[in-house]
Amino acid sequence: MAETAGTPRIMSDEEAEPAHRQFGNANQARHSFEMLADIIQEEEPGFSTENPR
């Protein structure tokens, strides 16, 4: 999935630690994703978060 946005890049420990604090659990990450997906859906009506498979 990550490769659809480009080549994935491994984060350094220095990058991963603050990211983990911000999105340290699945519920926080899901909530952030849903908020961004809602904004994109409003701006791009053809956008879908559903898996195309």
Backbone as ProteinMPNN parsed JSONL, in Angstrom:
{"seq_chain_A": "MAETAGTPRIMSDEEAEPAHRQFGNANQARHSFEMLADIIQEEEPGFSTENPR", "coords_chain_A": {"N_chain_A": [[0.809, -1.183, 0.0], [1.903, 1.263, 0.817], [3.669, 1.757, -1.231], [2.133, 2.719, -3.334], [2.071, 5.424, -3.07], [4.572, 6.156, -3.684], [8.11, 5.505, -3.378], [8.716, 3.785, -0.443], [10.237, 5.093, 2.526], [12.552, 4.348, 4.982], [12.243, 5.321, 8.301], [14.4, 7.163, 10.455], [15.579, 6.513, 13.82], [15.438, 8.889, 15.216], [13.44, 10.239, 13.831], [11.326, 8.473, 14.07], [10.655, 8.296, 16.783], [9.297, 10.792, 17.659], [7.128, 10.585, 15.9], [5.909, 8.261, 16.747], [5.063, 9.069, 19.281], [3.104, 10.883, 18.537], [1.309, 9.355, 17.046], [0.892, 6.997, 18.475], [-0.868, 4.914, 18.95], [-3.239, 2.675, 17.431], [-5.846, 3.707, 17.305], [-5.554, 6.508, 17.449], [-4.113, 6.981, 15.086], [-5.964, 6.046, 13.17], [-8.077, 7.827, 13.58], [-6.881, 10.271, 12.809], [-6.359, 9.686, 10.115], [-9.0, 9.365, 9.15], [-10.032, 11.943, 9.489], [-8.438, 13.418, 7.67], [-9.124, 12.062, 5.298], [-11.816, 12.728, 5.079], [-11.636, 15.483, 4.562], [-10.299, 15.443, 2.092], [-12.218, 14.078, 0.578], [-14.268, 15.962, 0.501], [-13.041, 17.969, -0.999], [-12.264, 16.646, -3.307], [-14.451, 15.06, -4.931], [-14.47, 12.571, -6.322], [-12.7, 10.959, -5.008], [-11.924, 8.029, -3.196], [-11.83, 6.154, -0.196], [-12.038, 3.525, -0.093], [-10.919, 0.177, -0.583], [-9.773, -0.647, -3.745], [-9.774, -3.237, -4.689]], "CA_chain_A": [[0.0, 0.0, 0.0], [2.748, 2.457, 0.894], [4.335, 1.974, -2.51], [1.273, 3.445, -4.259], [2.376, 6.845, -2.9], [5.977, 6.361, -4.03], [9.018, 4.559, -2.742], [8.745, 3.971, 1.019], [11.519, 5.476, 3.117], [12.676, 3.922, 6.371], [12.475, 6.447, 9.204], [15.46, 7.006, 11.448], [15.069, 6.49, 15.194], [15.135, 10.272, 15.595], [12.159, 10.579, 13.208], [10.291, 7.54, 14.502], [10.222, 8.54, 18.165], [8.195, 11.764, 17.759], [5.955, 10.078, 15.17], [5.251, 7.284, 17.632], [4.362, 9.82, 20.331], [1.925, 11.519, 17.96], [0.383, 8.348, 16.541], [1.358, 5.814, 19.178], [-1.779, 3.777, 18.968], [-4.016, 2.532, 16.195], [-7.028, 4.573, 17.333], [-5.141, 7.863, 17.096], [-3.766, 6.993, 13.672], [-7.213, 5.892, 12.41], [-8.819, 9.087, 13.697], [-6.207, 11.257, 11.959], [-6.608, 9.314, 8.723], [-10.394, 9.635, 8.807], [-10.209, 13.394, 9.343], [-7.839, 13.824, 6.403], [-9.907, 11.483, 4.21], [-13.035, 13.533, 4.962], [-11.274, 16.735, 3.896], [-10.026, 15.136, 0.684], [-13.493, 13.721, -0.057], [-14.985, 17.216, 0.24], [-12.353, 18.719, -2.045], [-12.14, 15.788, -4.493], [-15.593, 14.152, -4.807], [-14.228, 11.248, -6.898], [-11.783, 10.237, -4.153], [-12.535, 6.973, -2.388], [-10.927, 5.491, 0.744], [-12.318, 2.092, -0.16], [-9.925, -0.622, -1.29], [-10.301, -0.899, -5.097], [-9.716, -4.661, -5.057]], "C_chain_A": [[0.86, 1.258, 0.0], [3.385, 2.768, -0.449], [3.448, 2.687, -3.525], [1.518, 4.948, -4.185], [3.81, 7.166, -3.289], [6.826, 5.316, -3.33], [9.043, 4.812, -1.237], [10.158, 4.301, 1.495], [11.516, 5.037, 4.575], [12.998, 5.144, 7.225], [13.632, 6.135, 10.134], [14.818, 6.944, 12.834], [14.664, 7.888, 15.646], [13.799, 10.729, 15.007], [11.027, 9.732, 13.784], [9.777, 7.842, 15.909], [9.133, 9.605, 18.273], [6.943, 11.302, 17.01], [5.189, 9.088, 16.038], [4.491, 8.002, 18.746], [3.077, 10.438, 19.787], [0.868, 10.5, 17.565], [0.706, 7.003, 17.17], [0.38, 4.676, 19.282], [-2.671, 3.814, 17.732], [-5.23, 3.46, 16.172], [-6.68, 6.011, 16.961], [-4.821, 7.964, 15.612], [-5.02, 6.91, 12.81], [-7.997, 7.203, 12.43], [-8.202, 10.156, 12.802], [-6.446, 10.967, 10.488], [-8.026, 9.669, 8.317], [-10.651, 11.13, 8.644], [-9.635, 13.879, 8.017], [-8.64, 13.295, 5.215], [-11.199, 12.274, 4.003], [-12.759, 14.849, 4.236], [-11.038, 16.498, 2.407], [-11.321, 14.824, -0.053], [-14.3, 14.971, -0.382], [-14.37, 17.97, -0.939], [-12.273, 17.963, -3.362], [-13.253, 14.742, -4.453], [-15.376, 12.752, -5.386], [-13.306, 10.383, -6.047], [-12.521, 9.195, -3.335], [-11.48, 6.366, -1.469], [-11.143, 3.987, 0.732], [-11.254, 1.397, -0.969], [-10.47, -0.986, -2.665], [-10.299, -2.367, -5.503], [-11.038, -5.337, -4.893]], "O_chain_A": [[0.58, 2.207, -0.732], [3.617, 3.934, -0.767], [3.97, 3.22, -4.504], [1.208, 5.671, -5.131], [4.222, 8.324, -3.231], [6.306, 4.357, -2.759], [9.352, 5.919, -0.798], [11.144, 3.835, 0.924], [10.575, 5.329, 5.313], [13.912, 5.907, 6.912], [13.823, 4.991, 10.549], [13.646, 7.286, 12.995], [13.679, 8.059, 16.364], [13.098, 11.528, 15.627], [9.909, 10.214, 13.962], [8.592, 7.662, 16.19], [8.119, 9.354, 18.924], [5.825, 11.593, 17.434], [3.958, 9.088, 16.053], [3.393, 7.585, 19.114], [2.073, 10.508, 20.497], [-0.328, 10.744, 17.726], [0.783, 5.988, 16.478], [0.76, 3.57, 19.667], [-2.828, 4.848, 17.084], [-5.601, 3.951, 15.106], [-7.432, 6.661, 16.235], [-5.215, 8.927, 14.954], [-5.132, 7.632, 11.819], [-8.52, 7.632, 11.402], [-8.924, 10.873, 12.109], [-6.704, 11.879, 9.702], [-8.234, 10.223, 7.238], [-11.404, 11.538, 7.76], [-10.274, 14.663, 7.315], [-8.817, 14.008, 4.226], [-11.627, 12.467, 2.865], [-13.55, 15.278, 3.396], [-11.517, 17.258, 1.566], [-11.506, 15.26, -1.19], [-14.946, 15.036, -1.428], [-15.083, 18.535, -1.768], [-12.218, 18.58, -4.426], [-13.018, 13.629, -3.982], [-16.057, 11.818, -4.961], [-13.143, 9.196, -6.329], [-13.618, 9.449, -2.838], [-10.362, 6.092, -1.904], [-10.489, 3.258, 1.477], [-10.738, 1.958, -1.936], [-11.543, -1.584, -2.747], [-10.79, -2.698, -6.583], [-11.158, -6.532, -5.16]]}, "name": "protein", "num_of_chains": 1, "seq": "MAETAGTPRIMSDEEAEPAHRQFGNANQARHSFEMLADIIQEEEPGFSTENPR"}
